[in-house]
Amino acid sequence: MTDPRPGDAFQPGDVLNNTYRIEALLGRGGTSDVYRARSEISGRLVAIKVLKSEFSGNDDYLVLMTREEEIREIRHDAIVRYSENHRTAEGLVYLLMDFIDGPGLDKKLKEGPMAAEDLLVLCKRVGEGLKAAHDRSIVHRDLSPDNIILRDGDPAQAVVIDFGIAKDTNPGAETIVGNEFAGKYAYAAPEQLSGNTDARSDIYSLGALLLANFRGKSPEVGANPMEVVQKKNDPLDTSDVPEPLKTLLDRMTAPDPAQRFQSMSEVLAFLDSGGTEEALGDETIIVAPPKAKPQPTTAVPDPAPSAKTPAKSTGRPTGLIAAAAAVVLIGGAAAAFFAGVFDSGPRFPAVSPYTLDIENLEDLPAMASGFVPDPEMQNALVNRMSALGGDVDVTLATGRIAPSWDADVLQVLEDISVLDHWQLSLDGNLGTITGSTSDADVASTLTALYSETWPGALSGSIEIALTSLFLEAAAVEQVLEQFADCGPLIQVNDPGPVGYGPEDPVLIKGTLSGDASRAGLQDALDDTTDGRTVVIDAEIMNPTLCLVENFLPEAPSSEIGITFRDGATGQENTTGDFRVGENPVIDVIIPDSVYTGYLSVSVLDVSGNVFHLLPNIGRADNSVNTLRGSEIGAVPVRVAYSLDEERPEGGIAFAVDGSSLGKSKILVIHSEAPLFRQMRPTTESAVGYAEALSLRAEEGQGLIRSLDSRILTTSQP
């Protein structure tokens, strides 16, 4: 269990939807928390996953919750059952699911090695559940010990949870990625690092976590991107694993997906047979992949040599490393060819320039457009583009091209198909290749080959960009620093030293000065993050608050809370939004961890002024010791009062009027000593206060322990 805090979405005893009473906080996450609750009607225990308040209005986060809810169609005892999403009156979104009472497999991992017999039982149980998911074209993609729970500690009652980043593999379905790499690096299948995922990826991850729990320690993932990629290409070490678990794990975790069990049905058949070779029929035997890469299958075969193209060949073997031989056209023979003297086939209109563009670019459908000399070439392009999910818009035409032009072009396409993204542009016999790859060997080999010679009569230039599978957090930070015009912008999901994986989203929080700043930041991050999902959860502030942000000293946030209430009803206002005529009441919550120092509380008004709520002339003593009195634990301190309640001298109460509406910021500064040597006036300019605060922070190193804030918004009814 996790201790509750005053700022949590729910507190023990809260009742949701007039049905579910909160009993305990089970855990906190980056964007959501999970609670245990009990139905007041049936007594059934449930788990409730709630989006944190700052994300509940963001569509990008809501779609993740909806994604999990949709997994409820999978009905199996080994898959956690989801109910439905709800929204509270305050706008918080939560998801109901079964409560599974038992330790997570990650806890068992920390306790030490598990017996091979228990792991075989666990594999069968989880495999049966995943088969039910795979049968509905759902791939989990994030299997790891922390999302498998052992009900009552029994491996035979394991339950898979957390389908928030599951992938629906049905045609046209979207891939939804949660707040971590889709498949944690330690357990992800090698192909996931390139964004490729299918049921065999889950098989790999299940095998990897079984091996980790057999050893009682997590796999070593590597200290940098190159090590991660290298380790993923190596088979897992199972030398100390007893049979039949060893053979099972070897077949589940082969780096090449083609060498693994091809389905969970095969895994279960192996287990049911006791791990014998007879477990798999001829149709399911796993064999080594062919040494040579097979050629892509096409719907229309390449044509036989014709009078028009007597040798449909480049003169070099197929493959990336093969050497090219040039076709030399000399004197009158060349002139005769270009004049069409030797053309005994059908005549198509002549065009100039004779251009063809073929591309397979990121985030765009593959496309071929331009001119080709014969129907065979046209069909070959249709086959290739269809295999890439693309389209063809070409016209049959004659032009100034070599006899082997179409075969030469197809050879180029074969060679550059190893690139992640590519474009081939042709003008007659002159071509340009541009592309990108994360494989340094591919980049150097292709560049060297096409810098020396092209297939057949073609010639041209090549430019290959070497990209990384991983995006360093520092690259994102540079963009954030450039656009931080209203206080710091923070990366929510710190990817660590390895960086963001190919499918990792980039989640940003902070404040910005306007919609134009937000749009500029979005465009800059889109250009930097190589197609990754970018979510900017930034609040738009008024110019005064943004100006003050640039003067505020750097200080960490703390567990000190700020709560708002309605002065008329006493009800908590979780949104911080107040209408004209309403009376905001503000409490500062001193946590159990704070017993010394001084608290300074101020309001940076939308009008550009600062109101000092604590200390002020009528309430000068702001030491934590005085504010606490004799109370221990979490203590609320009222700094803005209800108009109707009795308040001490210096206590401030106010109602919202229509003269200046917008966003105001509540600042709570916890300092080692009094923040200022002299009492500040009750009201002063925001800029003057921020400058004085900045200077004071520079004078007293270590003076400011923490700085916490919250936005209060005023508007018309």
Secondary structure as GFF3:
##gff-version 3
##sequence-region A 1 717
A	DSSP	beta_strand	15	16	.	.	.	ID=ss1
A	DSSP	beta_strand	20	28	.	.	.	ID=ss2
A	DSSP	beta_strand	32	39	.	.	.	ID=ss3
A	DSSP	beta_strand	45	51	.	.	.	ID=ss4
A	DSSP	three_ten_helix	53	55	.	.	.	ID=ss5
A	DSSP	alpha_helix	59	70	.	.	.	ID=ss6
A	DSSP	three_ten_helix	71	73	.	.	.	ID=ss7
A	DSSP	beta_strand	82	87	.	.	.	ID=ss8
A	DSSP	beta_strand	93	98	.	.	.	ID=ss9
A	DSSP	alpha_helix	105	111	.	.	.	ID=ss10
A	DSSP	alpha_helix	116	135	.	.	.	ID=ss11
A	DSSP	beta_strand	138	139	.	.	.	ID=ss12
A	DSSP	three_ten_helix	145	147	.	.	.	ID=ss13
A	DSSP	beta_strand	148	150	.	.	.	ID=ss14
A	DSSP	three_ten_helix	151	153	.	.	.	ID=ss15
A	DSSP	three_ten_helix	155	157	.	.	.	ID=ss16
A	DSSP	beta_strand	158	160	.	.	.	ID=ss17
A	DSSP	beta_strand	167	168	.	.	.	ID=ss18
A	DSSP	three_ten_helix	190	194	.	.	.	ID=ss19
A	DSSP	alpha_helix	199	215	.	.	.	ID=ss20
A	DSSP	alpha_helix	225	233	.	.	.	ID=ss21
A	DSSP	alpha_helix	245	252	.	.	.	ID=ss22
A	DSSP	three_ten_helix	257	259	.	.	.	ID=ss23
A	DSSP	alpha_helix	264	272	.	.	.	ID=ss24
A	DSSP	three_ten_helix	277	279	.	.	.	ID=ss25
A	DSSP	three_ten_helix	282	284	.	.	.	ID=ss26
A	DSSP	alpha_helix	331	338	.	.	.	ID=ss27
A	DSSP	beta_strand	355	360	.	.	.	ID=ss28
A	DSSP	beta_strand	367	372	.	.	.	ID=ss29
A	DSSP	alpha_helix	375	387	.	.	.	ID=ss30
A	DSSP	beta_strand	391	396	.	.	.	ID=ss31
A	DSSP	alpha_helix	405	416	.	.	.	ID=ss32
A	DSSP	beta_strand	421	427	.	.	.	ID=ss33
A	DSSP	beta_strand	430	437	.	.	.	ID=ss34
A	DSSP	alpha_helix	440	452	.	.	.	ID=ss35
A	DSSP	beta_strand	459	466	.	.	.	ID=ss36
A	DSSP	alpha_helix	473	483	.	.	.	ID=ss37
A	DSSP	beta_strand	489	491	.	.	.	ID=ss38
A	DSSP	beta_strand	506	512	.	.	.	ID=ss39
A	DSSP	alpha_helix	515	528	.	.	.	ID=ss40
A	DSSP	beta_strand	534	540	.	.	.	ID=ss41
A	DSSP	alpha_helix	543	549	.	.	.	ID=ss42
A	DSSP	beta_strand	561	566	.	.	.	ID=ss43
A	DSSP	beta_strand	577	579	.	.	.	ID=ss44
A	DSSP	beta_strand	584	590	.	.	.	ID=ss45
A	DSSP	beta_strand	598	604	.	.	.	ID=ss46
A	DSSP	beta_strand	609	614	.	.	.	ID=ss47
A	DSSP	alpha_helix	624	628	.	.	.	ID=ss48
A	DSSP	beta_strand	635	641	.	.	.	ID=ss49
A	DSSP	beta_strand	652	653	.	.	.	ID=ss50
A	DSSP	beta_strand	662	671	.	.	.	ID=ss51
A	DSSP	beta_strand	683	685	.	.	.	ID=ss52
A	DSSP	alpha_helix	686	699	.	.	.	ID=ss53
A	DSSP	beta_strand	704	715	.	.	.	ID=ss54
###
